Amino acid sequence: MISTLYLVIAVVDFALLIWAIDQYRKYRGNGLFYAMLPLTLLWYDNFTVGIGRFMGESDLLYGLNYVRFVGHYIGLPMSFIAIGAMAREAGFAWAQPKLVMAAFCLLAVFFMVEDMWAFFNNLPLKASCAADTLRYSTKVLEAYRCGPDGFVGGTTVPPVAPILMTVMMIIFGIVLWVKLGWKWLTLGSAGAMPFFGIMRDFGGGVIANIGEPIITGVIVLTAAHIAKRARDQQSVTS
């Protein structure tokens, strides 16, 4: 049942990626480009967990999970750059200096390096069995031990980046709501946050993963709205 839910989330994530690509082809906004990047392997993350029980413990499944982690730690920080790019395209004066955009980029690079460093220090990955799922992870709880001789222990990379990203999206969304009347980034980000905290360990985190397409979808929707608005304004003035 939980494996099936992961696969359903993977389908939703993939559909969002196709839609995001279509939006980018229409509007070509920089914010839209960076907002789209976290979706690139988000479907793969859920798909890998969903098919794990069919593959069993193997080097192939280990490799698939390795890519799953790397994709997450590289893709998610792109959302910080997306905030800066969207703010510039929205015409906010505080976002126009190059130093401001550089700060968003440095924040993204910082979390990429920090999370990847923590990840590599927690290798090798260990088999983890949650409900009917099988994956490889950096930490295995007692409840997720794979058999009586399975590994228990390890550590996880602290979720500082996703928590900070969500908070920044809510704050930026409030600015958009006040300045442009666009409320959906705030409502979508705030609506996704409970999924990241409530029953996080249920089914190996499947509840938290439900929140991911919500927040990534609303970020892309917002970036597309800003890019379309910028294009329309340019058409009027040209």
C-alpha positions in Angstrom: 0.0 0.0 0.0 2.7 2.5 1.0 4.8 1.5 -2.1 1.8 2.2 -4.3 1.4 5.6 -2.7 5.0 6.5 -3.4 4.4 5.5 -7.1 1.3 7.6 -7.2 3.3 10.6 -5.9 6.0 9.8 -8.5 3.3 10.1 -11.3 2.1 13.4 -9.9 5.7 14.7 -9.7 6.4 13.6 -13.3 3.2 15.3 -14.5 4.3 18.5 -12.7 7.7 18.3 -14.4 6.1 18.0 -17.9 3.7 20.9 -17.1 6.7 23.0 -15.8 8.7 22.4 -19.0 5.7 23.5 -21.0 5.3 26.7 -18.9 9.0 27.4 -19.4 8.8 27.0 -23.2 5.9 29.6 -23.1 7.5 32.2 -20.9 11.2 31.6 -20.6 11.5 33.2 -17.2 14.7 32.8 -15.2 12.7 32.3 -12.0 10.6 29.6 -13.8 13.8 27.8 -14.9 15.2 27.5 -11.4 11.8 26.7 -9.9 11.5 23.8 -12.4 14.9 22.3 -11.5 13.9 20.6 -8.2 11.2 18.7 -10.1 13.8 17.1 -12.4 14.5 14.2 -10.1 11.6 14.6 -7.6 9.6 11.9 -9.4 12.7 9.7 -9.4 13.0 9.9 -5.6 9.5 8.6 -5.0 9.7 6.1 -7.9 12.9 4.5 -6.5 11.3 4.0 -3.1 8.1 2.7 -4.7 9.9 0.0 -6.7 12.4 -1.0 -4.0 10.4 -4.0 -2.7 10.2 -5.5 -6.2 14.0 -5.3 -6.7 15.2 -6.5 -3.3 18.5 -5.6 -1.6 21.0 -5.3 -4.4 23.9 -3.1 -5.7 21.5 -1.8 -8.4 18.9 -0.6 -5.8 21.8 0.9 -3.8 23.0 2.9 -6.8 19.5 4.1 -7.5 19.1 5.3 -4.0 22.5 7.0 -4.1 21.4 9.1 -7.1 18.1 9.8 -5.2 20.0 11.4 -2.4 22.4 13.4 -4.6 19.6 14.6 -6.8 17.7 15.9 -3.7 20.7 17.7 -2.2 21.5 19.4 -5.5 18.0 20.1 -6.7 16.3 21.5 -3.7 18.7 24.5 -3.1 17.8 25.7 -6.6 14.6 27.0 -5.0 16.6 29.7 -3.2 17.9 31.0 -6.6 14.3 30.9 -7.9 13.2 33.3 -5.1 15.8 35.8 -6.2 15.1 35.4 -9.9 11.3 35.7 -9.3 11.8 38.9 -7.2 13.9 40.5 -10.0 11.3 39.6 -12.7 8.5 40.9 -10.5 10.3 44.3 -10.5 11.1 44.6 -6.8 13.8 47.2 -6.4 15.5 45.4 -3.5 16.2 42.4 -5.8 17.7 44.3 -8.7 21.4 44.7 -7.4 23.6 41.9 -8.6 24.9 41.4 -5.0 21.4 40.4 -3.9 21.1 37.7 -6.6 24.7 36.6 -5.7 23.5 36.2 -2.1 20.7 33.8 -3.1 23.2 31.9 -5.3 25.7 31.6 -2.4 22.9 30.4 -0.1 22.1 27.6 -2.6 25.7 26.6 -3.0 26.2 26.6 0.7 23.4 24.1 1.3 24.5 22.0 -1.6 28.0 21.7 -0.2 27.0 21.3 3.4 24.3 18.6 2.7 26.5 16.7 0.3 29.4 16.8 2.8 27.1 15.4 5.5 25.8 12.8 3.1 29.2 11.5 2.1 30.2 11.3 5.8 27.2 9.0 6.4 28.0 6.5 3.7 27.6 3.6 3.1 23.8 3.6 2.9 21.9 1.0 4.8 18.9 -1.1 3.9 15.7 0.3 5.5 12.3 -1.5 5.4 9.3 0.7 6.2 5.9 -0.9 5.8 6.1 -2.6 2.4 8.9 -0.4 1.1 12.6 -1.1 0.7 15.2 1.6 0.3 18.8 2.5 1.2 19.2 5.3 3.7 21.7 7.0 5.9 19.7 6.2 9.1 17.6 3.1 10.0 15.1 3.3 12.9 14.4 0.1 15.0 10.9 0.0 13.5 12.5 -0.1 10.0 15.1 -2.8 10.5 15.2 -5.3 7.6 15.0 -8.6 9.4 16.4 -9.6 12.8 20.0 -9.1 11.6 19.3 -5.8 9.8 21.3 -2.6 10.6 19.9 -0.1 13.1 21.5 3.3 13.6 23.1 6.0 11.5 22.3 9.7 11.2 20.3 11.8 8.8 21.3 15.1 7.1 19.4 17.8 9.2 16.5 19.2 7.1 17.7 22.8 7.5 17.5 23.6 3.8 13.9 22.5 3.2 12.7 24.2 6.4 14.4 27.5 5.6 13.3 27.3 1.9 9.7 26.8 3.0 9.8 29.7 5.4 11.4 32.0 2.8 8.7 31.0 0.3 6.0 31.9 2.8 7.7 35.3 3.4 8.2 36.0 -0.3 4.7 34.9 -0.9 3.4 37.5 1.6 5.4 40.2 -0.3 3.8 39.0 -3.6 0.4 39.0 -1.9 0.8 42.6 -0.7 2.5 44.0 -3.8 0.9 42.1 -6.6 -2.2 40.5 -5.1 -0.8 37.0 -5.7 -1.7 34.8 -2.7 -1.1 31.3 -3.9 2.6 31.0 -3.0 1.9 31.9 0.6 -1.2 29.6 0.8 0.5 26.7 -1.0 3.8 26.9 1.0 1.9 27.2 4.3 -0.4 24.3 3.3 2.6 22.1 2.5 4.5 22.7 5.7 2.3 20.5 8.0 3.1 17.5 5.7 6.8 18.0 6.6 6.1 17.8 10.3 3.0 15.7 10.9 3.6 11.9 11.0 7.0 12.4 9.2 8.1 8.9 10.0 4.9 7.2 9.0 5.6 4.8 6.1 9.2 6.0 5.9 8.2 9.6 5.3 5.5 9.2 2.7 3.3 11.9 4.3 6.2 14.4 4.0 6.6 13.4 0.4 3.0 14.3 -0.3 3.8 17.9 0.6 6.7 18.1 -1.9 4.5 18.3 -5.1 2.3 20.8 -3.4 5.1 23.3 -2.6 7.1 22.7 -5.8 3.9 23.0 -7.9 2.9 26.3 -6.3 6.4 27.6 -6.8 6.3 26.8 -10.5 2.8 28.3 -10.8 4.0 31.5 -9.1 7.1 31.7 -11.3 5.0 31.2 -14.4 2.6 33.9 -13.3 5.5 36.4 -12.7 7.1 35.5 -16.1 3.9 36.0 -17.9 3.3 39.3 -16.1 6.8 40.5 -17.1 6.3 39.5 -20.7 2.9 41.2 -20.9 4.4 44.4 -19.4 7.2 44.3 -21.9 4.8 43.9 -24.8 2.8 47.0 -23.6 6.0 49.2 -23.3 7.5 48.0 -26.6 
